């Protein structure tokens, strides 16, 4: 059994043997991983590309349509973990409303909100209640994700 399977099973059980653990992870997510993730998303039109630039800039491409946005570094954790991207213009938001988006992505004005506990990250459901901070920042060739966790027993939550 893989270590990740053991950890997820322990957290699914409430983490009694891990209670009190504090973890800080820094995960690099390279552009190639983002590209593979996009290609695997059901409901996303074929040919959609996302490029991460400096200073948390994001560019979404679909054919000749390009949308510029800014990644909000700190993810919202309550009531659910959510990454927010702010579109550069209202016109881009208007255009994006005409595209079929996956069910875990929603538009709120110029904000694109991505539910992290759904879609491809659904398997991490046991982890989310223990995440205390989640930050994203752009780095050359992708993202860096900082995760701070404090494992609590279900009885403590």
C-alpha positions as CSV (number, residue, x, y, z in Angstrom):
1,X,0.0,0.0,0.0
2,X,1.3,3.5,-0.9
3,X,2.2,5.9,1.8
4,X,-0.4,8.4,0.5
5,X,-3.1,5.7,0.7
6,X,-2.2,5.0,4.4
7,X,-2.2,8.7,5.2
8,X,-5.5,9.3,3.5
9,X,-7.1,6.3,5.2
10,X,-5.8,7.6,8.6
11,X,-7.3,11.1,7.9
12,X,-10.5,9.5,6.7
13,X,-10.8,7.8,10.1
14,X,-10.4,11.2,11.7
15,X,-6.6,11.1,12.3
16,X,-6.6,9.7,15.8
17,X,-3.0,8.4,15.5
18,X,-1.9,11.6,13.8
19,X,-3.7,14.0,16.2
20,X,-1.6,17.1,17.0
21,X,0.6,16.7,14.0
22,X,1.6,20.0,12.3
23,X,2.7,19.8,8.7
24,X,4.1,22.5,6.4
25,X,4.4,21.4,2.7
26,X,5.8,23.4,-0.2
27,X,4.7,21.7,-3.4
28,X,6.0,22.7,-6.9
29,X,3.3,22.3,-9.6
30,X,5.1,22.6,-12.9
31,X,3.4,23.8,-16.1
32,X,3.5,20.2,-17.6
33,X,1.4,19.0,-14.6
34,X,-1.1,21.9,-15.0
35,X,-1.4,20.9,-18.7
36,X,-2.0,17.3,-17.9
37,X,-4.6,18.3,-15.2
38,X,-6.5,20.5,-17.7
39,X,-6.5,17.7,-20.3
40,X,-8.1,15.3,-17.7
41,X,-10.9,17.6,-16.7
42,X,-14.3,16.4,-17.8
43,X,-16.5,19.1,-19.4
44,X,-13.6,21.4,-20.2
45,X,-13.5,22.2,-23.9
46,X,-10.5,20.6,-25.8
47,X,-7.7,23.1,-26.4
48,X,-8.1,25.2,-23.3
49,X,-4.6,26.2,-22.0
50,X,-3.5,28.0,-18.9
51,X,-0.1,29.7,-18.5
52,X,1.2,31.0,-15.2
53,X,3.4,34.1,-15.4
54,X,5.3,36.2,-12.9
55,X,3.5,38.2,-10.2
56,X,0.6,35.7,-10.0
57,X,-0.5,36.5,-13.6
58,X,-2.6,33.8,-15.3
59,X,-3.4,33.6,-19.0
60,X,-6.2,31.3,-20.2
61,X,-6.2,30.5,-23.9
62,X,-8.9,28.9,-26.1
63,X,-8.2,29.1,-29.8
64,X,-7.8,32.8,-30.5
65,X,-9.6,33.8,-27.3
66,X,-7.2,34.9,-24.5
67,X,-8.1,36.0,-21.0
68,X,-5.7,37.6,-18.6
69,X,-6.2,37.2,-14.9
70,X,-4.5,37.4,-11.5
71,X,-4.2,34.5,-9.1
72,X,-5.3,35.4,-5.6
73,X,-2.5,33.8,-3.5
74,X,-4.4,32.9,-0.4
75,X,-7.1,30.3,-0.9
76,X,-10.4,30.6,1.0
77,X,-10.8,27.5,3.2
78,X,-14.3,28.0,4.8
79,X,-17.0,26.9,4.1
80,X,-15.0,25.0,1.5
81,X,-11.5,25.2,0.0
82,X,-11.6,27.5,-2.9
83,X,-9.0,29.0,-5.3
84,X,-9.9,32.4,-6.8
85,X,-8.7,33.9,-10.0
86,X,-9.6,37.5,-10.8
87,X,-10.2,38.2,-14.5
88,X,-8.6,41.3,-15.9
89,X,-11.8,42.7,-17.4
90,X,-15.6,42.4,-17.3
91,X,-15.6,41.6,-21.0
92,X,-13.5,38.5,-20.3
93,X,-16.0,37.5,-17.7
94,X,-18.9,38.0,-20.1
95,X,-17.1,35.8,-22.7
96,X,-16.3,33.1,-20.2
97,X,-20.0,32.9,-19.2
98,X,-20.6,31.5,-22.7
99,X,-18.2,28.6,-22.2
100,X,-19.2,25.4,-20.7
101,X,-17.2,25.2,-17.4
102,X,-16.8,22.1,-15.2
103,X,-19.2,21.9,-12.3
104,X,-16.5,22.8,-9.7
105,X,-15.7,26.1,-11.4
106,X,-18.1,29.1,-11.1
107,X,-18.1,32.7,-12.1
108,X,-18.9,35.5,-9.7
109,X,-18.6,38.7,-11.6
110,X,-14.9,38.9,-12.6
111,X,-13.9,36.2,-10.1
112,X,-13.4,32.6,-11.2
113,X,-13.9,30.4,-8.1
114,X,-12.5,26.8,-8.2
115,X,-13.8,24.4,-5.6
116,X,-10.7,22.4,-4.6
117,X,-12.7,19.7,-2.8
118,X,-14.4,18.7,-6.0
119,X,-13.2,17.6,-9.4
120,X,-9.7,16.1,-9.7
121,X,-8.9,16.9,-6.1
122,X,-11.9,15.1,-4.6
123,X,-9.7,12.3,-3.5
124,X,-8.1,14.7,-1.0
125,X,-11.5,15.1,0.9
126,X,-10.1,13.7,4.2
127,X,-7.3,16.3,4.1
128,X,-9.3,19.5,3.7
129,X,-10.7,19.7,7.3
130,X,-7.1,19.8,8.6
131,X,-5.7,22.5,6.2
132,X,-5.2,25.7,8.1
133,X,-3.6,27.8,5.3
134,X,-3.2,27.3,1.5
135,X,-1.2,29.7,-0.6
136,X,-0.4,29.8,-4.3
137,X,2.3,31.8,-5.9
138,X,3.8,31.8,-9.4
139,X,7.3,30.6,-10.0
140,X,9.1,30.0,-13.2
141,X,7.4,27.2,-15.1
142,X,4.4,26.9,-12.8
143,X,3.1,27.3,-9.3
144,X,4.3,26.8,-5.8
145,X,1.7,25.7,-3.3
146,X,2.3,26.2,0.4
147,X,0.1,24.0,2.7
148,X,-0.1,24.3,6.4
149,X,-2.0,21.6,8.2
150,X,-2.8,20.8,11.8
151,X,-4.2,17.3,12.2
152,X,-7.0,17.2,14.8
153,X,-9.1,14.3,15.9
154,X,-12.7,14.5,14.7
155,X,-13.7,14.9,18.4
156,X,-11.6,18.1,18.6
157,X,-13.0,19.7,15.4
